[in-house]
Structure formats: C-alpha cells, structure tokens
Amino acid sequence: MDLRPTLQPSKIDEELAARLAELAAKIDGARPGEWEEWLAEFNNLASTSIPFGHFQGIYGGEDHIDWVRRILHEEQTTPAEDVTREELIEIVCRAMPENGYADHQAYMEILDKNVPRPDASNLIFYPPDYDAATNTWADGRMMGEYDPTPEQIVDWALQPDPRNAEQ
C-alpha cells in the first residue's frame, strides 16, 4: 500500500545529522564545564531543548547517529488528518524491524503521533498488559508467546492504555 506523504518519514539532512551526532558523542559522558557550549549548539541546530542528562548513556544503548535521527524524526513528525485503519496497519508493518524498512523507527514515531495511546509503538514489542516485573502478560503468558498481527497492534493502539486510569 502506498502511504500519502504526510504519513511517510521526513527527509533528514544527513550533514546536519552527522554534526549533531558528533556533538551528542561529545556531550555523552562529558564532565562539568566541558559540555555547555556543545549542548547549546546541539539544541540550536536541532531546534530542541534537550537537557544534558538525556545525552548520558547514549553510547551504551545505540549509535549517536541513530539517536540523532530518531530525535530529528520525532521533532519533524506531526499528526496527519483522517488517518485510516488501513494506513495505520501499513505504518505498523513498516515499523516492525523484521520487515526490513530502513526507517522503521521513523514509522514508529508516525504511529505514536497518529493514535490516542501514548507510546503505542511499544505494542510492536510488548503486549498491552505487559508486566515488566515478571516479564509476562497479565494473564501469565510468557513474552515468547507474544506474536501480534499488525491489525491487533492497531486495534490496541486506537484504545487508551488500560494501565493508565486517568485516561
């Protein structure tokens, strides 16, 4: 299925992303007095206001360039009007890493911005009633049994998170 342009990842300026990744690498693990100018430049170039603490530990979790691309996609992605269930299913298909789309994380952000459930893209990896303490579903099934279809993920994403009573 073809997706309309408003439901596709924005183009990232790779020169900008490379500079931001360089700055993020410097900020990540910097000592007091070393990072202030780098952080100001990063936030100015990226049009963000990310605090120093959010840079700490990037290196242990992902490459700086991947982190920067994710930040840029998050900043550039806005909700689209009148998104259909079929479009959401296609977005979920493209967001699933095993389907091989290079921009799968950008599609995760597009999903998150176009459904009512916060952080709905987590449903690709975790069931809606996931219990992190026991690594099981609420009904006791193990995580290895989690294999939802894109349709199931969309149906869950269109509902508020049942674990958040204030919604």
DONUFI-932949 format. One line per field, with one value per residue (C-alpha): x, y, z; residue in three letters; residue number from 1. Coordinates in steps of 0.02 Angstrom, whole numbers, plus 50000, padded with zeros to 5 digits. Example, Ala and Ser with C-alpha at 12.3 -4.5 7.8 and 13.67 -1.06 7.14 Angstrom:
BEGIN
px: (50615;50684);
py: (49775;49947);
pz: (50390;50357);
rest: (ALA;SER);
nr: (1;2);
***
This chain:
BEGIN
px: (50000;50063;50058;50022;50172;50110;50122;50299;50461;50528;50693;50838;50979;51123;51254;51157;51131;51317;51359;51226;51293;51468;51402;51299;51454;51549;51407;51381;51495;51563;51621;51556;51619;51650;51476;51382;51432;51407;51233;51185;51244;51154;50989;51007;51042;50910;50779;50760;50782;50852;50934;51111;51052;50965;51132;51209;51223;51177;51337;51285;51115;51134;51244;51241;51188;51038;50991;51002;50897;50765;50765;50751;50608;50518;50536;50479;50332;50159;49989;49900;49715;49590;49711;49625;49643;49718;49850;49892;49911;50034;50128;50141;50204;50339;50381;50414;50605;50592;50507;50669;50617;50769;50662;50568;50599;50529;50372;50360;50357;50225;50117;50139;50086;49929;49843;49772;49876;50041;50196;50089;50240;50292;50149;50257;50371;50264;50083;49961;49954;50141;50209;50392;50421;50380;50415;50243;50072;49946;49869;50037;50088;50274;50343;50399;50216;50191;50168;50034;49975;49986;49796;49800;49930;49824;49668;49761;49842;49672;49620;49686;49814;49710;49852;49830;49667;49674;49645);
py: (50000;50174;50297;50481;50595;50656;50476;50447;50489;50662;50679;50701;50820;50696;50833;50908;50735;50699;50863;50830;50653;50724;50845;50709;50599;50742;50781;50596;50567;50745;50819;50980;51131;51032;51017;51181;51254;51088;51069;51246;51214;51046;51119;51269;51162;51032;51158;51061;51094;50926;50932;50872;50716;50646;50629;50524;50340;50352;50261;50110;50098;50147;50236;50425;50446;50331;50427;50592;50528;50471;50643;50731;50619;50650;50838;50835;50715;50787;50703;50683;50714;50574;50428;50265;50097;50029;50165;50128;49943;49987;50103;49962;49843;49968;49998;49814;49795;49619;49687;49773;49954;50066;50198;50080;50193;50342;50240;50202;50390;50414;50281;50363;50533;50466;50361;50405;50281;50354;50262;50145;50086;49988;49870;49803;49728;49714;49662;49794;49715;49679;49663;49712;49643;49465;49481;49408;49460;49498;49325;49240;49201;49220;49354;49220;49191;49371;49373;49501;49543;49723;49728;49681;49814;49947;49894;49909;50074;50150;50120;50212;50120;50021;50034;50224;50252;50441;50425);
pz: (50000;49958;50102;50074;50102;50273;50335;50274;50363;50335;50245;50362;50318;50336;50352;50497;50573;50564;50653;50786;50811;50834;50965;51050;51063;51146;51267;51310;51459;51466;51630;51708;51613;51452;51379;51395;51226;51138;51213;51163;50985;50976;51036;50920;50766;50807;50865;51027;51212;51265;51438;51470;51564;51411;51322;51459;51415;51230;51187;51290;51205;51022;50898;50914;50732;50758;50916;50822;50676;50800;50883;50715;50658;50823;50801;50620;50634;50658;50663;50497;50469;50445;50460;50414;50499;50337;50338;50519;50479;50340;50458;50587;50452;50407;50590;50627;50615;50546;50390;50338;50316;50341;50425;50542;50692;50597;50562;50749;50780;50645;50730;50900;50834;50748;50882;51053;51154;51216;51155;51051;50953;51108;51065;50925;51057;51215;51243;51303;51475;51491;51667;51666;51841;51788;51600;51566;51504;51640;51615;51645;51466;51435;51318;51195;51158;51100;50912;50868;50694;50632;50643;50828;50863;50776;50871;51037;50983;50947;51128;51281;51386;51514;51641;51647;51740;51715;51526);
rest: (MET;ASP;LEU;ARG;PRO;THR;LEU;GLN;PRO;SER;LYS;ILE;ASP;GLU;GLU;LEU;ALA;ALA;ARG;LEU;ALA;GLU;LEU;ALA;ALA;LYS;ILE;ASP;GLY;ALA;ARG;PRO;GLY;GLU;TRP;GLU;GLU;TRP;LEU;ALA;GLU;PHE;ASN;ASN;LEU;ALA;SER;THR;SER;ILE;PRO;PHE;GLY;HIS;PHE;GLN;GLY;ILE;TYR;GLY;GLY;GLU;ASP;HIS;ILE;ASP;TRP;VAL;ARG;ARG;ILE;LEU;HIS;GLU;GLU;GLN;THR;THR;PRO;ALA;GLU;ASP;VAL;THR;ARG;GLU;GLU;LEU;ILE;GLU;ILE;VAL;CYS;ARG;ALA;MET;PRO;GLU;ASN;GLY;TYR;ALA;ASP;HIS;GLN;ALA;TYR;MET;GLU;ILE;LEU;ASP;LYS;ASN;VAL;PRO;ARG;PRO;ASP;ALA;SER;ASN;LEU;ILE;PHE;TYR;PRO;PRO;ASP;TYR;ASP;ALA;ALA;THR;ASN;THR;TRP;ALA;ASP;GLY;ARG;MET;MET;GLY;GLU;TYR;ASP;PRO;THR;PRO;GLU;GLN;ILE;VAL;ASP;TRP;ALA;LEU;GLN;PRO;ASP;PRO;ARG;ASN;ALA;GLU;GLN);
nr: (1;2;3;4;5;6;7;8;9;10;11;12;13;14;15;16;17;18;19;20;21;22;23;24;25;26;27;28;29;30;31;32;33;34;35;36;37;38;39;40;41;42;43;44;45;46;47;48;49;50;51;52;53;54;55;56;57;58;59;60;61;62;63;64;65;66;67;68;69;70;71;72;73;74;75;76;77;78;79;80;81;82;83;84;85;86;87;88;89;90;91;92;93;94;95;96;97;98;99;100;101;102;103;104;105;106;107;108;109;110;111;112;113;114;115;116;117;118;119;120;121;122;123;124;125;126;127;128;129;130;131;132;133;134;135;136;137;138;139;140;141;142;143;144;145;146;147;148;149;150;151;152;153;154;155;156;157;158;159;160;161;162;163;164;165;166;167);
***
